[in-house]
C-alpha cells in the first residue's frame, strides 16, 4: 500500500443514527448492526493512530499508534476483534502500512526506522524480513501488498532515499524472490511509482506511476503478468488510447481478473459519467472497462463491495448489483485501502471526532463499524 493514493487520507463520517460504544473491544465478537466499537484501547489525548487494516474475514485488525512527536514511541498492534485481545507486534520506530492476509494470520508492514519490509506470522510468532538477494544494490525495502492466503508478498526496493527502483515478489513457500521492473508509458517521464496489489497466486502485480511535468494526466496504472512477462496499461480509454486525466489504483481482485481504480479522466468509457473523480473496473480477461460509481477508497478482496464518496457523502457500494447505500458524510473520518472485511459487513476507520472517541484531540483512534 505504498502508492500516493493509498497513503493519502480520505474522509468518512458516520451518520447520526449510529450507536457508538466507547470501551473495551471485547464486545466486537457479535455487535448488532450499526454499532461502532473501538479497536484496542482508546488513545490518550496527544497520541495518534496511523494506518490500519482489517482481515477479509473481519476477525483481526492491525494498527500502529504512538506520540506524533517521538517516532521511536510508535507500536504496531494486532487485535482479535472477537475477543478484544491485542498484542504488540513491534515496538519503537515509525511503523506503518499494515496489510493482513484474509484470515489474519500474516501481517505485512514496514518499519521505517530500519527501512525494512517484514511479515509477522501470528501462529508461529516469527518475523521474516523481506530483502532482495545478495548482490542487489538497495538501501531500503518497503512492504507493498500481501496475497490473500499470505503466500506471495510484494515489496519495493530502492537504491535512492525515496522512490522505488524495482518491485519484488517473494514466494514464502519456495523462497523464490523475483524482480518486477516498472515500465512507464512511452514518452512519459517517471516521477514516483507505487504498488497496491498482488493476486492470491502471485501471478499478477498491479502498480501505478505518477508522472512529473505539466498536463492533466499525471498517473497511469499497469498490471504485470509474471507468468508471461508482459505488462499492460489498465487506465486506457474505451478505444485503447491514453486517458485525459490522472488515475490511481484501488485494488486488484484476489483472482487477478479485475482491477478497480479511480480516475479524473472523462474518456475512460464511451458513455458520459458524472463530473469529478469516478471509479472503474477493468476486466483483464476481456480488456473492457466499466464505470462503477463514485470515487472508491476501499474494495473487499473479492471485489463485490466497496466504500466510496461523492459530493461530501459516503456510500457503501454493491459493486455486483451496481447499487449504493448512503452511510454518512465525509467529515473527520478516514480509512485506508484494506479497511473492509467480513464480506463488506465490517468497516475499519480512524477518527478524531469527539462524538465517537469521547476525547477532544487533534489525533485519531481506530474504530470498527458493523453493518450486519
Buried (B, 14 or more C-beta within 10 A) or exposed (E): BBBBBBBEEBBBBBEEEBBBBBEEBEBBEEBEEBBBBBBBBBBEEEBBBBBBBBBBBBBBBBBBBBBEEEBEBBBBBBBBBBEBEBEEBBBBBBBBBBBBBBBBBBBBBBBBBBBBBBBBBBEEEEBBEBBBEEEBEBEBBBBBBBBBBBBBBBBBBBEEEEEBBBBBBBBBEEEEBEEBEBBBBEEBEBBBBBBBBBBBBBBBBBBBBBBEEEEEBBBBBBBBBBEEEEBEBBBBBEEEEBBBBBBBBBBBBBBBBBBBBBBBBBBBBEEEBEEEBBBBBBEBEEEEBBBBBBBBBBBBBBBBBBBBBBEEBBBBBBBEEEEBEEBBBBEBBBBBBBBBBBBBBBBBBBBBBEEBBBBEBEBBBBBBBBBE
